[in-house]
Amino acid sequence: MKKNKTGGEKIISVYWFAILFIVAGAVVYMAAAFYGKPYDVREIEAQILANHVANCLSDVGYLKENVIGNEDFQNNFLEECALNFNTEEKSSDPQYFLKVQIFQESSNVFEVSEGNANLVTSCGVESEIEHEKLAKCAEREFYSLGSENNLYLIKVLSIVRKTEQNVR
């Protein structure tokens, strides 16, 4: 007597398709969860901006000669340090702020600030309030030697807003 086994194969194929749909649904869900939100890189971008300014002002621990006492360097700070605060979005207010202060024996010998000064109010608050819509700040302080071995304290404050691109 010959047995017909086609009924068993039909039941297995239904389970096989059900498992296939469950696995495909899980893959789609994981991809949507992973790629659904943009990465928030504003804090890293602010740190990179502060490091770039530090490299612009100081070379191997020595303050560059054209920084202090040079009005042209101070007036054209963005161009001298090869910085561009233009963003891809045409926003009415700039998305960046940068403030550099150089002190010698507690007296301010150099100060320049560029960008949107309204972003400074976000800096003190972000540690108290965990709010994603605030700008991210990075502060950096370091010492550098001048041409006559004068010691300078350099403070760099960089702020990045760009909440439209990074926060949803």
N, CA, C and O of each residue as an XYZ file, in Angstrom:
672
protein
N       0.832     -1.167      0.000
C       0.000      0.000      0.000
C       0.892      1.252      0.000
O       1.805      1.383      0.816
N       0.611      2.138     -0.909
C       1.389      3.350     -1.091
C       0.747      4.488     -0.301
O      -0.455      4.726     -0.414
N       1.543      5.183      0.492
C       1.009      6.282      1.295
C       1.299      7.615      0.608
O       2.374      7.820      0.044
N       0.340      8.494      0.665
C       0.464      9.819      0.073
C       0.973     10.778      1.144
O       0.306     10.958      2.164
N       2.123     11.393      0.945
C       2.744     12.268      1.938
C       2.637     13.741      1.568
O       3.338     14.559      2.163
N       1.822     14.102      0.647
C       1.720     15.499      0.226
C       1.038     16.364      1.264
O       1.319     17.562      1.316
N       0.169     15.833      2.085
C      -0.494     16.617      3.134
C       0.486     17.099      4.168
O       0.368     18.231      4.638
N       1.453     16.280      4.541
C       2.467     16.669      5.511
C       3.362     17.763      4.977
O       3.764     18.652      5.727
N       3.680     17.719      3.715
C       4.528     18.748      3.111
C       3.809     20.091      3.053
O       4.442     21.139      3.181
N       2.478     20.069      2.858
C       1.723     21.324      2.829
C       1.718     21.976      4.206
O       1.813     23.199      4.300
N       1.610     21.197      5.266
C       1.609     21.745      6.621
C       2.982     22.325      6.957
O       3.065     23.399      7.553
N       4.043     21.642      6.588
C       5.396     22.141      6.847
C       5.641     23.427      6.075
O       6.262     24.341      6.617
N       5.185     23.539      4.841
C       5.412     24.748      4.058
C       4.654     25.936      4.641
O       5.133     27.064      4.518
N       3.493     25.739      5.269
C       2.769     26.833      5.917
C       3.575     27.341      7.112
O       3.710     28.551      7.294
N       4.109     26.433      7.924
C       4.949     26.845      9.055
C       6.231     27.528      8.570
O       6.699     28.493      9.175
N       6.779     27.027      7.494
C       8.001     27.613      6.956
C       7.752     29.054      6.513
O       8.582     29.921      6.786
N       6.650     29.331      5.845
C       6.320     30.690      5.426
C       6.012     31.578      6.636
O       6.363     32.758      6.632
N       5.371     31.040      7.656
C       5.084     31.818      8.863
C       6.387     32.235      9.543
O       6.518     33.387      9.958
N       7.340     31.334      9.663
C       8.639     31.649     10.258
C       9.388     32.659      9.393
O      10.023     33.576      9.913
N       9.314     32.491      8.097
C       9.962     33.420      7.179
C       9.403     34.832      7.344
O      10.175     35.791      7.366
N       8.083     34.987      7.461
C       7.473     36.300      7.653
C       7.842     36.895      9.014
O       8.030     38.107      9.112
N       7.948     36.089     10.051
C       8.330     36.591     11.369
C       9.770     37.100     11.345
O      10.060     38.171     11.879
N      10.671     36.337     10.730
C      12.070     36.756     10.640
C      12.195     38.025      9.794
O      12.933     38.939     10.163
N      11.491     38.092      8.676
C      11.546     39.286      7.817
C      10.997     40.496      8.554
O      11.550     41.590      8.433
N       9.923     40.327      9.313
C       9.361     41.428     10.096
C      10.321     41.913     11.161
O      10.425     43.116     11.400
N      11.029     40.990     11.809
C      12.002     41.371     12.837
C      13.169     42.143     12.229
O      13.650     43.106     12.826
N      13.621     41.735     11.061
C      14.722     42.435     10.390
C      14.291     43.848     10.002
O      15.055     44.795     10.187
N      13.102     43.999      9.478
C      12.605     45.322      9.094
C      12.453     46.206     10.327
O      12.805     47.384     10.284
N      11.934     45.655     11.425
C      11.770     46.425     12.658
C      13.123     46.877     13.214
O      13.262     48.030     13.621
N      14.106     46.001     13.238
C      15.424     46.362     13.761
C      16.091     47.415     12.883
O      16.730     48.329     13.403
N      15.956     47.306     11.566
C      16.549     48.303     10.677
C      15.872     49.659     10.863
O      16.544     50.691     10.856
N      14.554     49.668     11.028
C      13.841     50.928     11.237
C      14.219     51.543     12.585
O      14.356     52.762     12.686
N      14.386     50.731     13.603
C      14.765     51.244     14.921
C      16.188     51.792     14.902
O      16.471     52.792     15.560
N      17.079     51.155     14.162
C      18.473     51.573     14.117
C      18.663     52.827     13.275
O      19.372     53.745     13.688
N      18.045     52.879     12.107
C      18.229     53.999     11.188
C      17.157     55.062     11.314
O      17.205     56.053     10.586
N      16.202     54.902     12.198
C      15.092     55.833     12.313
C      15.477     57.188     12.867
O      14.925     58.200     12.436
N      16.403     57.243     13.807
C      16.833     58.500     14.410
C      18.243     58.827     13.935
O      19.072     57.932     13.776
N      18.514     60.109     13.710
C      19.882     60.469     13.333
C      20.801     60.417     14.552
O      20.346     60.528     15.691
N      22.060     60.253     14.307
C      23.048     60.284     15.381
C      23.220     61.720     15.851
O      23.267     62.642     15.036
N      23.312     61.908     17.144
C      23.526     63.231     17.702
C      25.028     63.419     17.932
O      25.579     62.945     18.925
N      25.669     64.109     17.012
C      27.120     64.276     17.058
C      27.517     65.696     17.407
O      28.659     66.097     17.179
N      26.583     66.465     17.960
C      26.874     67.872     18.236
C      27.960     68.037     19.286
O      28.803     68.924     19.157
N      27.962     67.214     20.312
C      28.976     67.335     21.357
C      30.368     67.017     20.818
O      31.340     67.696     21.150
N      30.455     66.000     19.999
C      31.743     65.652     19.378
C      32.173     66.740     18.408
O      33.357     67.066     18.322
N      31.211     67.307     17.674
C      31.525     68.387     16.744
C      32.043     69.616     17.491
O      32.957     70.287     17.011
N      31.475     69.915     18.650
C      31.947     71.045     19.459
C      33.364     70.787     19.970
O      34.182     71.706     20.008
N      33.660     69.555     20.362
C      35.008     69.224     20.821
C      36.019     69.315     19.682
O      37.135     69.796     19.878
N      35.635     68.859     18.504
C      36.524     68.951     17.347
C      36.787     70.411     16.991
O      37.909     70.772     16.637
N      35.757     71.250     17.085
C      35.923     72.680     16.814
C      36.895     73.316     17.810
O      37.748     74.113     17.422
N      36.769     72.966     19.089
C      37.686     73.496     20.103
C      39.118     73.015     19.855
O      40.066     73.786     20.010
N      39.277     71.763     19.476
C      40.615     71.241     19.176
C      41.228     71.916     17.949
O      42.430     72.178     17.915
N      40.399     72.196     16.947
C      40.897     72.872     15.736
C      41.392     74.284     16.075
O      42.429     74.722     15.578
N      40.644     74.981     16.918
C      41.066     76.327     17.325
C      42.348     76.251     18.151
O      43.231     77.096     18.002
N      42.454     75.255     19.012
C      43.677     75.086     19.808
C      44.877     74.853     18.897
O      45.954     75.396     19.140
N      44.700     74.057     17.860
C      45.795     73.826     16.913
C      46.108     75.073     16.099
O      47.248     75.269     15.678
N      45.114     75.908     15.878
C      45.331     77.147     15.134
C      46.145     78.143     15.960
O      46.964     78.881     15.412
N      45.922     78.167     17.272
C      46.594     79.143     18.135
C      47.960     78.680     18.612
O      48.871     79.492     18.778
N      48.105     77.397     18.831
C      49.316     76.876     19.444
C      49.888     75.751     18.594
O      49.157     74.952     18.008
N      51.210     75.710     18.544
C      51.887     74.652     17.797
C      52.916     74.006     18.710
O      53.885     74.655     19.105
N      52.724     72.755     19.045
C      53.610     71.969     19.891
C      53.866     72.681     21.224
O      54.999     72.711     21.705
N      52.825     73.247     21.813
C      52.945     73.878     23.116
C      53.396     75.320     23.102
O      53.467     75.947     24.159
N      53.701     75.866     21.940
C      54.130     77.253     21.831
C      53.072     78.053     21.089
O      52.570     77.629     20.048
N      52.741     79.212     21.636
C      51.772     80.104     21.018
C      52.359     80.655     19.719
O      53.510     81.089     19.687
N      51.572     80.635     18.664
C      52.064     81.151     17.384
C      52.284     82.660     17.487
O      51.548     83.359     18.184
N      53.284     83.141     16.797
C      53.726     84.533     16.936
C      52.716     85.551     16.431
O      52.662     86.672     16.938
N      51.918     85.179     15.444
C      51.012     86.163     14.837
C      49.685     86.293     15.577
O      48.776     86.949     15.068
N      49.537     85.692     16.761
C      48.253     85.701     17.459
C      48.081     86.962     18.294
O      47.150     87.733     18.056
N      48.948     87.185     19.253
C      48.790     88.304     20.189
C      49.357     89.577     19.570
O      50.450     89.585     19.003
N      48.578     90.654     19.697
C      49.003     91.949     19.186
C      48.769     92.128     17.699
O      49.153     93.156     17.141
N      48.166     91.182     17.056
C      47.915     91.273     15.628
C      46.428     91.540     15.407
O      45.601     90.637     15.535
N      46.098     92.775     15.078
C      44.695     93.163     14.851
C      44.099     92.408     13.664
O      42.921     92.052     13.679
N      44.906     92.166     12.648
C      44.412     91.468     11.464
C      43.995     90.039     11.812
O      42.980     89.546     11.322
N      44.778     89.382     12.655
C      44.428     88.024     13.080
C      43.137     88.032     13.886
O      42.288     87.158     13.711
N      42.989     89.001     14.754
C      41.800     89.081     15.594
C      40.557     89.425     14.765
O      39.490     88.858     15.001
N      40.675     90.332     13.812
C      39.523     90.726     12.992
C      39.121     89.657     11.985
O      37.941     89.531     11.659
N      40.074     88.893     11.494
C      39.803     87.836     10.509
C      40.052     86.463     11.121
O      40.684     85.609     10.500
N      39.565     86.255     12.320
C      39.848     85.028     13.067
C      39.355     83.783     12.333
O      40.077     82.788     12.262
N      38.149     83.819     11.791
C      37.605     82.647     11.096
C      38.443     82.285      9.871
O      38.697     81.108      9.616
N      38.866     83.283      9.126
C      39.675     83.014      7.940
C      41.078     82.543      8.319
O      41.627     81.646      7.679
N      41.656     83.144      9.354
C      43.006     82.774      9.782
C      43.067     81.327     10.289
O      44.068     80.637     10.094
N      42.001     80.880     10.932
C      41.959     79.510     11.452
C      41.239     78.551     10.504
O      40.987     77.401     10.864
N      40.915     79.003      9.327
C      40.257     78.181      8.300
C      38.953     77.573      8.819
O      38.719     76.372      8.688
N      38.108     78.425      9.409
C      36.810     77.992      9.919
C      35.705     78.551      9.037
O      35.808     79.660      8.511
N      34.656     77.772      8.886
C      33.509     78.172      8.087
C      32.258     77.846      8.885
O      31.968     76.675      9.133
N      31.514     78.869      9.288
C      30.311     78.668     10.094
C      29.055     78.554      9.241
O      27.953     78.517      9.789
N      29.182     78.498      7.944
C      28.018     78.318      7.076
C      27.527     76.881      7.172
O      28.326     75.945      7.181
N      26.218     76.710      7.245
C      25.626     75.382      7.288
C      24.838     75.145      6.013
O      24.597     76.066      5.233
N      24.441     73.892      5.813
C      23.693     73.567      4.610
C      22.295     74.169      4.623
O      21.720     74.409      3.561
N      21.744     74.415      5.793
C      20.441     75.055      5.895
C      20.625     76.565      5.949
O      21.541     77.064      6.602
N      19.768     77.272      5.272
C      19.829     78.731      5.296
C      18.988     79.232      6.463
O      17.847     79.660      6.288
N      19.571     79.171      7.651
C      18.895     79.602      8.868
C      19.169     81.076      9.101
O      20.184     81.608      8.651
N      18.263     81.730      9.802
C      18.432     83.159     10.056
C      19.536     83.424     11.081
O      20.224     84.441     10.997
N      19.710     82.521     12.046
C      20.753     82.702     13.043
C      21.791     81.591     12.909
O      21.447     80.445     12.620
N      23.060     81.934     13.118
C      24.124     80.930     12.968
C      23.977     79.773     13.956
O      23.411     79.938     15.037
N      24.482     78.620     13.582
C      24.366     77.407     14.368
C      25.579     77.183     15.274
O      25.604     76.222     16.043
N      26.582     78.055     15.192
C      27.821     77.881     15.945
C      28.137     79.139     16.755
O      27.696     80.242     16.432
N      28.912     78.934     17.816
C      29.480     80.054     18.561
C      30.858     79.631     19.041
O      31.070     78.486     19.441
N      31.780     80.562     18.995
C      33.154     80.283     19.398
C      33.693     81.497     20.139
O      33.581     82.631     19.672
N      34.281     81.238     21.303
C      34.890     82.315     22.082
C      36.277     81.864     22.526
O      36.444     80.783     23.091
N      37.258     82.704     22.261
C      38.643     82.404     22.618
C      39.151     83.535     23.498
O      39.021     84.713     23.162
N      39.728     83.157     24.624
C      40.347     84.123     25.529
C      41.758     83.643     25.846
O      41.984     82.463     26.112
N      42.709     84.589     25.813
C      44.091     84.279     26.168
C      44.479     85.196     27.321
O      44.367     86.419     27.235
N      44.940     84.568     28.405
C      45.319     85.296     29.612
C      46.820     85.153     29.857
O      47.414     84.098     29.633
N      47.412     86.260     30.329
C      48.792     86.228     30.787
C      48.803     86.852     32.178
O      48.496     88.032     32.345
N      49.160     86.047     33.165
C      49.176     86.484     34.559
C      47.842     87.125     34.951
O      47.818     88.238     35.477
N      46.770     86.446     34.703
C      45.375     86.814     35.028
C      44.879     88.079     34.328
O      43.826     88.596     34.701
N      45.578     88.583     33.356
C      45.062     89.704     32.564
C      44.763     89.207     31.157
O      45.531     88.446     30.569
N      43.651     89.648     30.644
C      43.190     89.220     29.331
C      43.975     89.972     28.253
O      43.887     91.197     28.164
N      44.739     89.247     27.437
C      45.540     89.885     26.396
C      44.956     89.672     25.002
O      45.355     90.348     24.054
N      44.012     88.735     24.872
C      43.415     88.458     23.562
C      42.024     87.887     23.804
O      41.840     87.000     24.638
N      41.056     88.402     23.069
C      39.701     87.849     23.152
C      39.010     88.053     21.820
O      39.053     89.132     21.228
N      38.371     86.982     21.363
C      37.595     87.050     20.136
C      36.405     86.107     20.284
O      36.512     85.027     20.866
N      35.274     86.542     19.742
C      34.092     85.676     19.736
C      33.418     85.806     18.375
O      33.306     86.899     17.819
N      32.977     84.683     17.860
C      32.349     84.631     16.543
C      31.105     83.760     16.626
O      31.063     82.801     17.396
N      30.100     84.092     15.839
C      28.908     83.260     15.748
C      27.743     83.820     16.537
O      27.679     85.018     16.812
N      26.822     82.940     16.898
C      25.575     83.295     17.565
C      25.788     83.345     19.075
O      25.873     82.299     19.718
N      25.875     84.539     19.646
C      26.134     84.699     21.079
C      24.956     84.263     21.938
O      25.129     84.059     23.140
N      23.777     84.116     21.372
C      22.608     83.666     22.135
C      22.733     82.208     22.578
O      22.010     81.777     23.476
N      23.616     81.462     21.979
C      23.776     80.052     22.326
C      24.492     79.854     23.656
O      24.463     78.754     24.208
N      25.128     80.884     24.178
C      25.882     80.764     25.428
C      24.961     80.399     26.588
O      25.395     79.739     27.532
N      23.713     80.811     26.534
C      22.785     80.515     27.632
C      22.498     79.027     27.772
O      22.043     78.596     28.832
N      22.747     78.239     26.751
C      22.517     76.792     26.823
C      23.600     76.064     27.599
O      23.386     74.933     28.037
N      24.744     76.677     27.778
C      25.895     75.958     28.339
C      25.750     75.599     29.799
O      25.981     74.445     30.161
N      25.385     76.517     30.640
C      25.288     76.214     32.058
C      24.098     75.346     32.398
O      24.106     74.662     33.421
N      23.095     75.358     31.577
C      21.845     74.662     31.864
C      21.913     73.193     31.473
O      21.243     72.369     32.097
N      22.693     72.841     30.470
C      22.644     71.483     29.928
C      23.065     70.410     30.922
O      22.636     69.263     30.798
N      23.899     70.754     31.912
C      24.278     69.754     32.898
C      23.168     69.536     33.922
O      23.046     68.445     34.479
N      22.359     70.563     34.174
C      21.278     70.440     35.133
C      20.026     69.828     34.517
O      19.344     69.029     35.157
N      19.732     70.192     33.306
C      18.538     69.711     32.614
C      18.997     68.856     31.445
O      19.769     69.311     30.601
N      18.528     67.638     31.397
C      18.867     66.769     30.265
C      17.843     67.018     29.164
O      16.858     66.291     29.036
N      18.090     68.038     28.389
C      17.156     68.447     27.348
C      17.856     68.371     25.998
O      18.908     68.981     25.806
N      17.289     67.642     25.085
C      17.950     67.405     23.799
C      17.915     68.610     22.874
O      18.734     68.699     21.959
N      16.993     69.537     23.087
C      16.861     70.672     22.175
C      17.864     71.790     22.451
O      17.890     72.786     21.728
N      18.687     71.639     23.484
C      19.683     72.654     23.800
C      20.943     72.442     22.967
O      21.222     71.341     22.491
N      21.681     73.512     22.807
C      22.958     73.420     22.103
C      23.964     72.681     22.969
O      23.847     72.659     24.194
N      24.946     72.081     22.327
C      26.002     71.341     23.045
C      27.249     72.209     23.111
O      27.630     72.854     22.135
N      27.872     72.211     24.275
C      29.027     73.063     24.531
C      30.268     72.227     24.823
O      30.182     71.124     25.362
N      31.402     72.767     24.461
C      32.685     72.155     24.804
C      33.632     73.270     25.220
O      33.838     74.239     24.489
N      34.199     73.115     26.400
C      35.166     74.085     26.897
C      36.522     73.410     26.988
O      36.640     72.255     27.397
N      37.522     74.149     26.601
C      38.881     73.613     26.654
C      39.810     74.688     27.181
O      39.769     75.836     26.737
N      40.640     74.311     28.123
C      41.657     75.208     28.674
C      43.007     74.530     28.555
O      43.139     73.335     28.818
N      43.998     75.292     28.162
C      45.354     74.754     28.086
C      46.355     75.894     28.206
O      46.024     77.063     28.004
N      47.568     75.531     28.534
C      48.649     76.496     28.671
C      49.558     76.406     27.457
O      49.726     75.345     26.855
N      50.137     77.547     27.115
C      51.051     77.602     25.995
C      52.146     78.614     26.316
O      51.913     79.592     27.027
N      53.311     78.375     25.796
C      54.439     79.283     25.999
C      54.545     80.258     24.838
O      54.334     79.897     23.680
N      54.874     81.498     25.170
C      55.069     82.513     24.150
C      56.491     82.523     23.630
O      57.284     81.641     23.962
N      56.818     83.510     22.821
C      58.151     83.580     22.209
C      59.241     83.858     23.245
O      60.377     83.419     23.066
N      58.926     84.568     24.308
C      59.902     84.870     25.353
C      59.653     84.013     26.586
O      59.925     84.443     27.707
N      59.139     82.807     26.388
C      58.794     81.853     27.453
C      57.782     82.405     28.448
O      57.781     82.028     29.620
N      56.911     83.310     27.967
C      55.793     83.778     28.778
C      54.726     82.695     28.777
O      54.471     82.066     27.750
N      54.113     82.482     29.915
C      53.082     81.457     30.042
C      51.719     82.083     29.781
O      51.372     83.100     30.381
N      50.952     81.475     28.890
C      49.623     81.951     28.542
C      48.599     80.862     28.840
O      48.823     79.686     28.555
N      47.476     81.269     29.417
C      46.332     80.383     29.599
C      45.349     80.678     28.482
O      44.925     81.820     28.301
N      44.988     79.645     27.735
C      44.080     79.809     26.608
C      42.793     79.071     26.926
O      42.812     77.878     27.228
N      41.666     79.787     26.856
C      40.345     79.204     27.083
C      39.557     79.269     25.785
O      39.449     80.323     25.159
N      39.008     78.124     25.391
C      38.223     78.034     24.171
C      36.850     77.489     24.527
O      36.738     76.424     25.135
N      35.805     78.216     24.150
C      34.432     77.766     24.324
C      33.827     77.613     22.941
O      33.761     78.575     22.175
N      33.387     76.411     22.622
C      32.740     76.186     21.328
C      31.363     75.594     21.573
O      31.189     74.723     22.426
N      30.380     76.081     20.808
C      28.990     75.669     20.969
C      28.429     75.328     19.596
O      28.637     76.052     18.622
N      27.713     74.207     19.540
C      27.072     73.769     18.302
C      25.587     73.578     18.588
O      25.224     72.858     19.518
N      24.735     74.209     17.803
C      23.289     74.069     17.985
C      22.745     72.956     17.096
O      22.485     71.864     17.602
N      22.569     73.170     15.848
C      22.151     72.214     14.816
C      21.131     71.180     15.316
O      21.271     69.989     15.038
N      20.122     71.625     16.040
C      19.115     70.691     16.556
C      18.188     70.180     15.465
O      17.617     69.100     15.611
N      18.024     70.914     14.391
C      17.134     70.459     13.321
C      17.660     69.194     12.644
O      16.880     68.329     12.246
N      18.992     69.086     12.514
C      19.583     67.933     11.866
C      19.777     66.759     12.811
O      19.723     65.610     12.371
N      20.001     67.012     14.101
C      20.431     65.964     15.014
C      19.407     65.497     16.027
O      19.557     64.415     16.594
N      18.367     66.285     16.273
C      17.415     65.937     17.330
C      16.020     65.904     16.749
O      15.612     66.805     16.017
N      15.290     64.846     17.088
C      13.882     64.757     16.679
C      13.032     64.429     17.859
O      11.814     64.308     17.728
